[in-house]
Amino acid sequence: KMEAGRGGEGFPRLRRGLREGAEPREPPPLQPPLGTAEESTAAEKTRKPQPRLNIHSAFWILASIAVTYYFEFFKTIKETIQGDSWWFASGSCLLAACLSVAFYCIIYLEWYCGIEDYDARYPVLIPITTATFIAAAIW
């Protein structure tokens, strides 16, 4: 029978390195590179891109429709507009600015112009969109 806290064969295999008098393990050998840079970029180009509409995105689209219906979103918007709320008007303007920059990035730059890496070419667009969305959410 072993006493608790003493070294021995009762320790799990994972703790072998912590035992007293345990011999150090050698790190696993490094794997050789898979190929040259040209081969890896060629493999990335031949890989089929994932579809834009998959189960995950369809779930979130249906979930947003359900939340909009359940909380009577459009009825609430109508009542807020009739109440002349300047908070709602300013928040709506900020949200419209955020969405217009997002649609500019997605529709015009990526789909029409074919610029897939628009955040590297126009680095200021993403922070502007994020800032206006946060401001619209707070308002």
N, C-alpha and C positions, 0 to 999 in steps of 0.2 A: 504494500500500500504506500502511495506517495503522499507526502505532506504538501500542503498548499504553499506556493512561493518558492519551492526548490526546483532546480533544474532536473530534467530527466526526460525519458521517452514519452511521458504522458502529455507533453505539450503538443498542440496541434502543429501540423506540418508548416503552416504559415508563420509560426513564431520561431522556427528553427534558428533563424539568424539572431534572435534575442537571447538564446540560451547561453549559459556560461560555457566557455570553451568551444563554442561552435566555430567551425571553419568558415571564413568569408566566402561568399559566392562570387562567381565571375559573372559579369553582366552578359546578357545574351549577345550573340554575334550580330553585328550590323548587317542588314540586308543590302545587297548590291542595288544600285539604282536600276529602275525599271527600263530605262532607255534614255535616249538623247532628248534634248529639248524639242527637237523637230518632231520626234515620234509622239511625245506627250501632247503637243499642240494639235497634231494630226488626229490623235485619238479623241481630243476634246471636240474638234470640228465635226467628226463623223458621228459623235454621240447624238442621239435623237433628243431634241428639247422636250421638256415636259409640257403637256397641254395646259393652256391658260385656264380652262374650266375643268377642274377635277372634283372629286368628292368633297374635299376639304373646303374649297371655295364655294361650291354649291350649298354646303351646310351653312356657311356664314351668310350667304345671300338669303337663304330661306329664314334663318334666325333673325336677320335684320327686318325682313318683311313681317314676321310674326310679332316682333317687339313693336314695330310701327303700328300695326293693327291693334294690338292689345292695349297700348297706352293712348290710343286715339290721338296720335301725333298731329294729324292735319286739322282736327277739330280744335286742339289746343293752339295751334299756330293761328288759325282763323280768329279765335277769341283774343289772342294777344295782339294781333294786328288791329283789331277793332278798338282795343284799349289805348291806342297811341303810346306804345311803350318805346321810348328812345333807346333803352337798353337792347331791346330786341332788334331795332333797326341797325344799331351800330354793330352788334354781334353778327347780324346777317350780312352786313357789308364785309366784315372781316372774313367770314366763312366763304363768301363769294370770291374774295380775292385769293384765299387759300385754294379753293377748288379750281379757279381759273389758272393759277400757276401749275397745279397738279395736272390738269388736262393739257396744258401747253407742253409739259414734259412728256406725258404719256402719249398723247395723240399726235401732236405735231412733231416733236423732236424724235420720238422713238419709232412711231409707225410711218409718218409721212417722210421725214428726212432720213430715217434709218440710223440714227445715232443711238446705239444701245447703251453707251457709257456716257450719258449726258451729264451725270453728276461729276465726272472728271473734267469734262469740257466746260461746263458752266457750274462751278462749285458753289455759287451763292444761291442757286435756286432752292436747294433742299433746306438750308437754314431759314430762308424767307418763308417757305411753305410751312415749316414746322412752327415758326414764331407766330405767323398769322393764325394758324389753327389753334395754338395754345391760347392766344389772346381771344379768339372767338369763343373758345370753350369756357374761359373765365367770365367773359362778358355775359 
